[in-house]
Amino acid sequence: MLDTRSQSKKPPVGNNMKFVKVAAPLALFCALGVSPAFAVCNISDAKLEEAVLKSPELRKPENRYLVHDLRTLRDAAFVLWTYGLHDDCERVLANIRQLIAAPSMAKLAGNDEDLADEQLAAGEPKQHEGGGIQGNRDAPDARPLINLDDLGPGLRVDEIVGSEVRSSDDKIVGEVRNVVIGTKDRWDYAVVASGGFFIAGKDSIVVPLRYLQVNEERTSFYLRISSADVKAVPLMPDQKYLWLADEAWRAKNDAIFQKLIPDPVRSGTPSVPQANTDSK
């Protein structure tokens, strides 16, 4: 009689095939040193861009900042994913899906300005170039500063946003938190938040890019005016950038820089090296 005991212990062929299909990807994950949870957080599943394209509500002008925030959350999910924090990544994706499904939730956000200031203050840089308020432009091996017009190749926005800004006497002024691209006869501007963190319309100045220089490493940007002259520059008046259409305010703001440093581009006069900057 045929002994079927050993055969009865074998799983069906179909089960073997399923095991192979599951085991193969697991083996690949292990070979790459990646946890199987790698497949759990799939950022494309949030379908954010598809939602923006198809949702009339998300495309409303008043929801522009919500869309920006959703994309920031998506970037945060990607960072979590790259560090293997897949459960946290998936939680952020769940928040994205929730806000996509109910954009009106954005109106429920807190409006406690004091608390918002406290939260934003956590992003203030604790150290600046040279380890303090005063920089190291007087070092013997300090290279000359470069005019932005003379940079080659060009300057990327991500190279300037978030970078520190210093005065011509090498004292910290603040941090670039936005760049405004000029149109027609309007200039390009950098919004510089004094104190290191950005609260729009509060403790921020608007600097024409033509009045900025940069060090060779592109890590610090420099005004062509001293820290004392910076005090004469008016603060940015509002967080909605209405000043862009306020010709009187822009003219007053730009005139301060023109008075302190004659503009070679507008006046047609040759560029004159500035003390404490080009000479170092």
Stockholm file with secondary structure:
# STOCKHOLM 1.0

chainA/1-280         MLDTRSQSKKPPVGNNMKFVKVAAPLALFCALGVSPAFAVCNISDAKLEEAVLKSPELRKPENRYLVHDLRTLRDAAFVLWTYGLHDDCERVLANIRQLIAAPSMAKLAGNDEDLADEQLAAGEPKQHEGGGIQGNRDAPDARPLINLDDLGPGLRVDEIVGSEVRSSDDKIVGEVRNVVIGTKDRWDYAVVASGGFFIAGKDSIVVPLRYLQVNEERTSFYLRISSADVKAVPLMPDQKYLWLADEAWRAKNDAIFQKLIPDPVRSGTPSVPQANTDSK
#=GR chainA/1-280 SS CCCCHHHHTSCCHHHHHHHHHHHHHHHHHHHTTCCGGGGTCCGGGGCHHHHHHHCTTTTSGGGHHHHHHHHHHHHHHHHHHHTTCHHHHHHHHHHHHHHHHCGGGGGGSCCCHHHHHHHHHTTSCSCCGGGSSBCCTTSTTCCCCEEGGGCSSCCCHHHHTTCEEECTTSBEEEEEEEEECCCTTCCCEEEEEETSSCBTTBSEEEEEGGGEEECTTSSEEEESSCHHHHTTSCCCCCTTCGGGGCHHHHHHHHHHHHHHSCCHHHHCCCCCCCTTTTTC
#=GC SS_cons         CCCCHHHHTSCCHHHHHHHHHHHHHHHHHHHTTCCGGGGTCCGGGGCHHHHHHHCTTTTSGGGHHHHHHHHHHHHHHHHHHHTTCHHHHHHHHHHHHHHHHCGGGGGGSCCCHHHHHHHHHTTSCSCCGGGSSBCCTTSTTCCCCEEGGGCSSCCCHHHHTTCEEECTTSBEEEEEEEEECCCTTCCCEEEEEETSSCBTTBSEEEEEGGGEEECTTSSEEEESSCHHHHTTSCCCCCTTCGGGGCHHHHHHHHHHHHHHSCCHHHHCCCCCCCTTTTTC
//
